[in-house]
């Protein structure tokens, strides 16, 4: 992970890819919660 942190362009690419994955995961989780009312707090 330290080698990635040294290269800023690489870090930006990794960060963008990570953010995209997180966004997709959150979208799926939201859909699951909305389709299962019992999971709503």
Order of alpha helices (4+ residues) and beta strands (2+ residues): alpha-alpha
